[in-house]
Amino acid sequence: MVDILHRVGIKSAPAEVYAALTTTEGLADWWATNTRGEGTDVGGVLQFRFSAGGFDMKVLELVPDKRVLWEVVDGPEEWIGTHVNWDLDQVDDYTIVLFKHEGWKEPVEFMHHCSTKWAVFLMSLKSLIETGKGAPDPHDVQISDWH
């Protein structure tokens, strides 16, 4: 199994980042404008729709201001059964986000694409929290012909 790993510091309190990861409004402001579902309760399912397709994430764990864990329950075959994990830690004026998209069976070309897109969207999250404006799909940086 292989994982996508990223680290980003966001100048804010963890509560702001946590809200952007657990509310449909917050998620729509940095990841996918077409976001539905329930992310504030364990067992809830979030539905993200992009111009190129979508994903459904089941909320497995929520620790306020510390951790969010999802399991991919619908979407591209390579994503099904993988986990998306957000660990938050306060360091001085920053919330440090340790991001993992774990459990990929193998590092296929799509994983390379997704790793770059996760970085793009993590920067969108950072921008949303620090400036009030993110760049969610379809306003995100396009990196290839896989829009």
Backbone as a printed PyTorch tensor [residue, N CA C, xyz], in Angstrom:
tensor([[[  0.8450,  -1.1850,   0.0000],
         [  0.0000,   0.0000,   0.0000],
         [  0.8910,   1.2490,   0.0000]],

        [[  0.4300,   2.2770,  -0.6860],
         [  1.1570,   3.5410,  -0.7530],
         [  0.2100,   4.6740,  -0.3660]],

        [[  0.7990,   5.7850,   0.0760],
         [  0.0180,   6.9070,   0.5900],
         [  0.4530,   8.2200,  -0.0430]],

        [[ -0.4810,   9.1540,  -0.1110],
         [ -0.1870,  10.5370,  -0.4570],
         [ -0.0580,  11.2810,   0.8620]],

        [[  1.0410,  12.0160,   1.0290],
         [  1.3080,  12.7390,   2.2770],
         [  1.6170,  14.2020,   1.9780]],

        [[  1.0220,  15.1120,   2.7580],
         [  1.3120,  16.5400,   2.6310],
         [  1.3010,  17.1780,   4.0150]],

        [[  2.0110,  18.2800,   4.1430],
         [  2.0310,  19.0800,   5.3710],
         [  1.8990,  20.5400,   4.9690]],

        [[  0.9810,  21.2570,   5.6230],
         [  0.8220,  22.6820,   5.3550],
         [  0.5100,  23.4000,   6.6690]],

        [[  1.1090,  24.5750,   6.8250],
         [  0.8190,  25.4240,   7.9710],
         [ -0.1560,  26.5120,   7.5630]],

        [[ -1.1950,  26.6850,   8.3660],
         [ -2.2210,  27.6860,   8.0920],
         [ -2.2710,  28.6330,   9.2780]],

        [[ -2.1110,  29.9060,   9.0150],
         [ -2.0810,  30.8880,  10.0970],
         [ -3.5010,  31.1040,  10.6220]],

        [[ -3.8520,  30.2870,  11.6140],
         [ -5.1940,  30.3300,  12.2000],
         [ -5.2370,  29.4070,  13.4060]],

        [[ -6.3660,  29.4530,  14.0790],
         [ -6.6410,  28.5060,  15.1540],
         [ -7.1540,  27.2010,  14.5430]],

        [[ -6.8910,  26.0640,  15.1750],
         [ -7.3790,  24.7850,  14.6460],
         [ -8.8910,  24.7410,  14.4380]],

        [[ -9.6590,  25.4500,  15.2460],
         [-11.1220,  25.4330,  15.1180],
         [-11.5730,  25.9220,  13.7450]],

        [[-10.8870,  26.9030,  13.1830],
         [-11.2490,  27.4060,  11.8520],
         [-10.9910,  26.3580,  10.7820]],

        [[ -9.8630,  25.6830,  10.8730],
         [ -9.5290,  24.6460,   9.8940],
         [-10.4970,  23.4810,  10.0480]],

        [[-10.7640,  23.0900,  11.2770],
         [-11.6870,  21.9800,  11.5450],
         [-13.0610,  22.2680,  10.9390]],

        [[-13.5570,  23.4840,  11.0900],
         [-14.8590,  23.8480,  10.5170],
         [-14.8370,  23.7540,   8.9950]],

        [[-13.7270,  24.1270,   8.3850],
         [-13.6180,  24.0520,   6.9220],
         [-13.5470,  22.6100,   6.4270]],

        [[-13.2160,  21.6730,   7.3190],
         [-13.1250,  20.2530,   6.9670],
         [-14.3850,  19.4620,   7.3020]],

        [[-15.2890,  20.0490,   8.0790],
         [-16.4250,  19.2720,   8.5740],
         [-17.7860,  19.8450,   8.1960]],

        [[-17.8420,  21.0260,   7.6140],
         [-19.1220,  21.5990,   7.2010],
         [-19.2010,  21.6250,   5.6750]],

        [[-20.3810,  21.4200,   5.1340],
         [-20.5240,  21.4460,   3.6820],
         [-20.1670,  22.8300,   3.1350]],

        [[-20.5030,  23.8800,   3.8810],
         [-20.1710,  25.2310,   3.4310],
         [-18.6550,  25.4190,   3.3730]],

        [[-17.9620,  24.9890,   4.4130],
         [-16.5090,  25.1120,   4.4400],
         [-15.8530,  24.3090,   3.3340]],

        [[-16.2790,  23.0660,   3.1570],
         [-15.7060,  22.2050,   2.1140],
         [-15.9710,  22.7660,   0.7190]],

        [[-17.1520,  23.3350,   0.5150],
         [-17.4940,  23.9200,  -0.7900],
         [-16.6750,  25.1650,  -1.0860]],

        [[-16.1640,  25.8070,  -0.0540],
         [-15.3860,  27.0380,  -0.2470],
         [-13.9270,  26.7920,  -0.6020]],

        [[-13.4330,  25.5450,  -0.4320],
         [-12.0250,  25.2920,  -0.7870],
         [-11.8160,  24.0500,  -1.6590]],

        [[-12.7550,  23.0710,  -1.6500],
         [-12.5120,  21.8400,  -2.3970],
         [-13.4280,  21.6800,  -3.6050]],

        [[-14.7210,  21.5440,  -3.3860],
         [-15.6600,  21.3520,  -4.5010],
         [-16.9160,  22.1790,  -4.2280]],

        [[-17.2240,  23.0890,  -5.1350],
         [-18.4110,  23.9230,  -4.9240],
         [-19.6670,  23.0660,  -4.8340]],

        [[-19.6660,  21.9090,  -5.4860],
         [-20.8050,  20.9970,  -5.4420],
         [-20.5520,  19.9530,  -4.3500]],

        [[-20.7970,  20.3510,  -3.1090],
         [-20.6080,  19.4880,  -1.9420],
         [-21.9410,  19.3580,  -1.2200]],

        [[-22.3100,  18.1160,  -0.8940],
         [-23.5530,  17.8560,  -0.1570],
         [-23.2550,  16.8230,   0.9330]],

        [[-24.2020,  16.6690,   1.8370],
         [-24.0830,  15.6170,   2.8240],
         [-23.8830,  16.1430,   4.2190]],

        [[-23.3940,  15.2640,   5.0800],
         [-23.2570,  15.5630,   6.5050],
         [-21.8600,  15.1870,   6.9730]],

        [[-21.0590,  16.2030,   7.3140],
         [-19.6910,  15.9570,   7.7420],
         [-19.4430,  16.2220,   9.2080]],

        [[-20.4790,  16.6490,   9.9270],
         [-20.2720,  17.0020,  11.3320],
         [-20.5650,  15.8470,  12.2860]],

        [[-21.0130,  14.7080,  11.7570],
         [-21.3090,  13.5470,  12.5960],
         [-20.6250,  12.2990,  12.0670]],

        [[-20.0760,  11.4900,  12.9760],
         [-19.5030,  10.2000,  12.5860],
         [-20.6140,   9.3590,  11.9690]],

        [[-20.3130,   8.7370,  10.8420],
         [-21.2920,   7.9480,  10.1100],
         [-21.9370,   8.7080,   8.9670]],

        [[-21.8160,  10.0330,   8.9770],
         [-22.3510,  10.8380,   7.8910],
         [-21.5780,  10.6000,   6.6080]],

        [[-22.2040,  10.9090,   5.4860],
         [-21.5590,  10.7470,   4.1840],
         [-21.5410,  12.0980,   3.4820]],

        [[-20.3730,  12.4610,   3.0010],
         [-20.1890,  13.6820,   2.2270],
         [-20.0710,  13.3120,   0.7560]],

        [[-20.7250,  14.0810,  -0.0990],
         [-20.6960,  13.8330,  -1.5360],
         [-20.0480,  15.0320,  -2.2180]],

        [[-18.9480,  14.7750,  -2.9090],
         [-18.1980,  15.8080,  -3.6220],
         [-18.3160,  15.5300,  -5.1140]],

        [[-18.7660,  16.5260,  -5.8810],
         [-18.8900,  16.3640,  -7.3220],
         [-18.0280,  17.4040,  -8.0240]],

        [[-17.2030,  16.9130,  -8.9450],
         [-16.2750,  17.7340,  -9.7150],
         [-16.6640,  17.6520, -11.1830]],

        [[-16.0800,  18.5120, -11.9920],
         [-16.3680,  18.4620, -13.4250],
         [-15.9790,  17.1160, -14.0260]],

        [[-14.9880,  16.4350, -13.4450],
         [-14.5230,  15.1450, -13.9810],
         [-15.0800,  13.9370, -13.2330]],

        [[-15.9930,  14.1280, -12.2960],
         [-16.5330,  13.0000, -11.5400],
         [-16.7210,  13.3620, -10.0870]],

        [[-16.7210,  12.3530,  -9.2140],
         [-16.9360,  12.6610,  -7.8120],
         [-16.5850,  11.5240,  -6.8830]],

        [[-16.7410,  11.8180,  -5.5970],
         [-16.3880,  10.8950,  -4.5260],
         [-17.4260,  11.0130,  -3.4180]],

        [[-17.6830,   9.9160,  -2.7310],
         [-18.4730,   9.9260,  -1.5080],
         [-17.5590,   9.4810,  -0.3790]],

        [[-17.5600,  10.2560,   0.7020],
         [-16.7070,   9.9750,   1.8530],
         [-17.5700,   9.7320,   3.0900]],

        [[-17.3450,   8.6090,   3.7500],
         [-18.0180,   8.3210,   5.0180],
         [-17.1350,   8.8430,   6.1450]],

        [[-17.7240,   9.5870,   7.0620],
         [-16.9870,  10.1300,   8.1950],
         [-16.7910,   9.0090,   9.2170]],

        [[-15.5190,   8.6650,   9.4790],
         [-15.1970,   7.5900,  10.4200],
         [-14.8210,   8.1050,  11.7970]],

        [[-14.1830,   9.2810,  11.8380],
         [-13.6990,   9.7910,  13.1290],
         [-13.6600,  11.3070,  13.0910]],

        [[-14.0880,  11.9090,  14.1990],
         [-14.0230,  13.3540,  14.3850],
         [-13.5360,  13.6370,  15.7990]],

        [[-12.4250,  14.3540,  15.9010],
         [-11.9300,  14.8320,  17.1850],
         [-11.8240,  16.3480,  17.0190]],

        [[-12.7600,  17.1020,  17.5980],
         [-12.8020,  18.5390,  17.3460],
         [-11.4400,  19.2150,  17.4820]],

        [[-11.1180,  19.9740,  16.4370],
         [ -9.8940,  20.7750,  16.3540],
         [ -8.6100,  19.9320,  16.3040]],

        [[ -8.7370,  18.6040,  16.1460],
         [ -7.5640,  17.7180,  16.1560],
         [ -7.4930,  16.7550,  14.9730]],

        [[ -8.6310,  16.1490,  14.5990],
         [ -8.5590,  15.0630,  13.6070],
         [ -9.8880,  14.8750,  12.8890]],

        [[ -9.7720,  14.5940,  11.5890],
         [-10.9070,  14.2170,  10.7520],
         [-10.4550,  13.0230,   9.9220]],

        [[-11.2840,  11.9720,   9.8650],
         [-10.9480,  10.7750,   9.0990],
         [-12.1600,  10.3470,   8.2870]],

        [[-11.9370,  10.1920,   6.9690],
         [-12.9760,   9.7370,   6.0510],
         [-12.5440,   8.4310,   5.3870]],

        [[-13.5360,   7.6430,   4.9710],
         [-13.2990,   6.4880,   4.1050],
         [-14.0150,   6.7390,   2.7890]],

        [[-13.3370,   6.4790,   1.6800],
         [-13.9590,   6.6430,   0.3660],
         [-14.8670,   5.4410,   0.1190]],

        [[-16.1750,   5.7140,  -0.0230],
         [-17.1460,   4.6390,  -0.2130],
         [-17.7080,   4.6030,  -1.6310]],

        [[-17.4640,   5.6480,  -2.4240],
         [-17.8770,   5.6520,  -3.8160],
         [-17.0020,   6.6180,  -4.5900]],

        [[-16.7160,   6.2650,  -5.8290],
         [-15.8680,   7.0880,  -6.6740],
         [-15.0260,   6.2120,  -7.5760]],

        [[-13.9090,   6.7320,  -8.0740],
         [-13.0400,   5.9320,  -8.9320],
         [-12.5380,   4.6860,  -8.1980]],

        [[-12.3710,   3.6230,  -8.9430],
         [-11.9630,   2.3400,  -8.3610],
         [-10.7230,   2.4650,  -7.4730]],

        [[ -9.7540,   3.2780,  -7.9150],
         [ -8.5130,   3.4170,  -7.1420],
         [ -8.7420,   4.0530,  -5.7650]],

        [[ -9.8220,   4.8090,  -5.6180],
         [-10.1030,   5.4960,  -4.3600],
         [-10.9300,   4.6590,  -3.3780]],

        [[-11.7390,   3.7380,  -3.8770],
         [-12.6510,   2.9840,  -3.0140],
         [-11.8490,   2.2650,  -1.9280]],

        [[-12.2750,   2.4680,  -0.6720],
         [-11.6150,   1.8160,   0.4520],
         [-10.4070,   2.5560,   0.9980]],

        [[ -9.9580,   3.6060,   0.3080],
         [ -8.8460,   4.3940,   0.8460],
         [ -9.3730,   5.3230,   1.9410]],

        [[ -8.4590,   5.8880,   2.7160],
         [ -8.8270,   6.7850,   3.8070],
         [ -8.1660,   8.1420,   3.6160]],

        [[ -8.9230,   9.1770,   3.9420],
         [ -8.4170,  10.5480,   3.9010],
         [ -8.3900,  11.0390,   5.3380]],

        [[ -7.1880,  11.4010,   5.7810],
         [ -6.9320,  11.6920,   7.1920],
         [ -6.3490,  13.0920,   7.3360]],

        [[ -6.9210,  13.8710,   8.2190],
         [ -6.4590,  15.2250,   8.5120],
         [ -6.1210,  15.2950,   9.9990]],

        [[ -4.8500,  15.4610,  10.3330],
         [ -4.4440,  15.6770,  11.7220],
         [ -4.0490,  17.1370,  11.8720]],

        [[ -4.5850,  17.7920,  12.8900],
         [ -4.3570,  19.2150,  13.1280],
         [ -3.6060,  19.4120,  14.4360]],

        [[ -2.6380,  20.3330,  14.4080],
         [ -1.8730,  20.6440,  15.6160],
         [ -1.5630,  22.1350,  15.6320]],

        [[ -1.7180,  22.7650,  16.7790],
         [ -1.3990,  24.1870,  16.9300],
         [  0.0880,  24.3330,  17.2620]],

        [[  0.8070,  25.1120,  16.4470],
         [  2.2070,  25.4280,  16.6830],
         [  2.3530,  26.9330,  16.5010]],

        [[  2.5590,  27.6180,  17.6150],
         [  2.6260,  29.0830,  17.5960],
         [  1.3490,  29.6340,  16.9640]],

        [[  1.4650,  30.4640,  15.9260],
         [  0.2940,  31.0710,  15.2870],
         [ -0.2950,  30.2110,  14.1720]],

        [[  0.2160,  29.0130,  13.9950],
         [ -0.1860,  28.1750,  12.8710],
         [ -0.9200,  26.9150,  13.3120]],

        [[ -1.8670,  26.5020,  12.4900],
         [ -2.4010,  25.1540,  12.5660],
         [ -1.6290,  24.3440,  11.5350]],

        [[ -0.9450,  23.3250,  11.9890],
         [ -0.2160,  22.4420,  11.0900],
         [ -1.1670,  21.3190,  10.6960]],

        [[ -1.3670,  21.1640,   9.3900],
         [ -2.2160,  20.1140,   8.8570],
         [ -1.3040,  19.0210,   8.3070]],

        [[ -1.3930,  17.8390,   8.9050],
         [ -0.7390,  16.6530,   8.3540],
         [ -1.8260,  15.8750,   7.6370]],

        [[ -1.7020,  15.8120,   6.3260],
         [ -2.7060,  15.2140,   5.4560],
         [ -2.2030,  13.8690,   4.9450]],

        [[ -3.0890,  12.8780,   4.9430],
         [ -2.7740,  11.5710,   4.3580],
         [ -3.9660,  11.0900,   3.5480]],

        [[ -3.7080,  10.6640,   2.3350],
         [ -4.6960,   9.8940,   1.5770],
         [ -4.0590,   8.5110,   1.4620]],

        [[ -4.4830,   7.6170,   2.3330],
         [ -3.7640,   6.3640,   2.5200],
         [ -4.5350,   5.1420,   2.0370]],

        [[ -3.7310,   4.1240,   1.7000],
         [ -4.3000,   2.8440,   1.3370],
         [ -4.4060,   2.5850,  -0.1520]],

        [[ -3.7140,   3.3880,  -0.9630],
         [ -3.6840,   3.1110,  -2.3980],
         [ -3.0190,   1.7540,  -2.6230]],

        [[ -3.5650,   0.9580,  -3.5280],
         [ -3.0030,  -0.3690,  -3.7820],
         [ -1.6590,  -0.2970,  -4.4830]],

        [[ -1.5100,   0.6780,  -5.3880],
         [ -0.2410,   0.8490,  -6.1050],
         [ -0.1580,   2.2830,  -6.6280]],

        [[  1.0600,   2.7600,  -6.8960],
         [  1.2390,   4.1470,  -7.3370],
         [  0.9920,   4.3140,  -8.8430]],

        [[ -0.2620,   4.1870,  -9.2450],
         [ -0.6360,   4.3330, -10.6480],
         [ -0.5690,   5.8160, -11.0560]],

        [[ -0.6300,   6.0780, -12.3460],
         [ -0.5470,   7.4510, -12.8460],
         [ -1.6180,   8.3460, -12.2140]],

        [[ -2.8080,   7.8190, -11.9930],
         [ -3.8790,   8.5970, -11.3710],
         [ -3.4810,   9.0630,  -9.9750]],

        [[ -2.7190,   8.2570,  -9.2500],
         [ -2.2500,   8.6600,  -7.9200],
         [ -1.3190,   9.8600,  -8.0180]],

        [[ -0.4560,   9.8950,  -9.0130],
         [  0.4270,  11.0470,  -9.2210],
         [ -0.4170,  12.3040,  -9.4230]],

        [[ -1.4340,  12.1990, -10.2650],
         [ -2.3390,  13.3170, -10.5210],
         [ -3.0200,  13.7570,  -9.2190]],

        [[ -3.5530,  12.7940,  -8.4870],
         [ -4.2840,  13.1120,  -7.2520],
         [ -3.3770,  13.7460,  -6.2090]],

        [[ -2.1390,  13.3190,  -6.1350],
         [ -1.2010,  13.9180,  -5.1890],
         [ -1.0210,  15.4070,  -5.4760]],

        [[ -0.8450,  15.7350,  -6.7520],
         [ -0.6960,  17.1470,  -7.1170],
         [ -1.9810,  17.9090,  -6.8400]],

        [[ -3.1290,  17.3200,  -7.1700],
         [ -4.4040,  18.0070,  -6.9340],
         [ -4.6530,  18.2070,  -5.4400]],

        [[ -4.2980,  17.2150,  -4.6100],
         [ -4.4540,  17.4180,  -3.1700],
         [ -3.6230,  18.6220,  -2.7180]],

        [[ -2.3980,  18.7490,  -3.2390],
         [ -1.5590,  19.9040,  -2.8790],
         [ -2.2220,  21.2030,  -3.3120]],

        [[ -2.7790,  21.2260,  -4.5090],
         [ -3.4890,  22.4120,  -4.9980],
         [ -4.6470,  22.7500,  -4.0580]],

        [[ -5.4260,  21.7460,  -3.6810],
         [ -6.5770,  22.0090,  -2.8230],
         [ -6.1720,  22.3450,  -1.3860]],

        [[ -5.0660,  21.8070,  -0.9030],
         [ -4.5730,  22.2190,   0.4160],
         [ -4.1690,  23.6860,   0.4060]],

        [[ -3.6150,  24.1410,  -0.6950],
         [ -3.2970,  25.5700,  -0.8150],
         [ -4.5760,  26.4030,  -0.9050]],

        [[ -5.6220,  25.8470,  -1.4970],
         [ -6.9240,  26.5100,  -1.5270],
         [ -7.4900,  26.6310,  -0.1110]],

        [[ -7.3580,  25.5630,   0.6840],
         [ -7.7880,  25.5910,   2.0850],
         [ -7.0210,  26.6710,   2.8440]],

        [[ -5.7090,  26.7080,   2.6690],
         [ -4.8700,  27.7200,   3.3210],
         [ -5.3370,  29.1250,   2.9260]],

        [[ -5.5700,  29.3310,   1.6420],
         [ -6.0150,  30.6320,   1.1570],
         [ -7.3770,  31.0100,   1.7360]],

        [[ -8.2890,  30.0590,   1.7720],
         [ -9.6080,  30.3250,   2.3400],
         [ -9.4970,  30.8130,   3.7740]],

        [[ -8.7350,  30.1050,   4.5800],
         [ -8.6300,  30.4500,   5.9990],
         [ -7.8820,  31.7700,   6.1940]],

        [[ -6.8100,  31.9640,   5.4600],
         [ -5.9750,  33.1500,   5.6810],
         [ -6.4800,  34.4080,   4.9850]],

        [[ -7.2050,  34.2620,   3.8570],
         [ -7.6310,  35.4470,   3.1040],
         [ -9.1370,  35.5570,   2.9420]],

        [[ -9.8630,  34.4690,   3.2440],
         [-11.3100,  34.4790,   3.0630],
         [-11.7590,  33.9950,   1.6960]],

        [[-10.8040,  33.6240,   0.8210],
         [-11.1780,  33.1670,  -0.5240],
         [-10.3470,  31.9470,  -0.9120]],

        [[-11.0390,  30.8380,  -1.1430],
         [-10.3920,  29.6310,  -1.6380],
         [-10.5540,  29.5240,  -3.1430]],

        [[-10.0730,  28.4280,  -3.7060],
         [-10.1920,  28.1690,  -5.1420],
         [-10.7030,  26.7370,  -5.3500]],

        [[-11.9880,  26.4960,  -4.9950],
         [-12.5420,  25.1540,  -5.1530],
         [-12.8460,  24.8440,  -6.6160]],

        [[-13.0120,  23.5490,  -6.9100],
         [-13.4650,  23.1540,  -8.2400],
         [-14.8020,  23.8470,  -8.5110]],

        [[-15.0130,  24.4740,  -9.6370],
         [-14.2360,  24.4480, -10.8720],
         [-13.2550,  25.6170, -11.0320]],

        [[-12.9480,  26.3130,  -9.9510],
         [-12.0690,  27.4900, -10.0130],
         [-10.6270,  27.1810,  -9.6200]],

        [[-10.2930,  25.9020,  -9.4850],
         [ -8.9680,  25.4730,  -9.0500],
         [ -7.9660,  25.5270, -10.2010]],

        [[ -6.7100,  25.3570,  -9.8600],
         [ -5.6470,  25.3080, -10.8610],
         [ -5.7770,  23.9990, -11.6310]],

        [[ -5.8710,  24.0900, -12.9430],
         [ -5.9490,  22.9030, -13.7970],
         [ -4.5230,  22.4380, -14.0930]],

        [[ -4.2550,  21.1530, -13.8480],
         [ -2.8770,  20.6590, -13.9870],
         [ -2.6940,  19.6950, -15.1500]],

        [[ -3.7960,  19.2660, -15.7780],
         [ -3.6520,  18.3150, -16.8850],
         [ -4.9350,  18.2790, -17.6940]],

        [[ -5.0180,  17.2900, -18.5600],
         [ -6.2260,  17.1050, -19.3600],
         [ -7.3040,  16.3450, -18.5850]],

        [[ -7.0590,  16.0070, -17.3300],
         [ -8.0450,  15.3090, -16.4930],
         [ -8.8170,  16.3170, -15.6540]],

        [[ -9.6230,  17.1420, -16.2730],
         [-10.3880,  18.1360, -15.5190],
         [-11.6200,  17.4510, -14.9950]]])
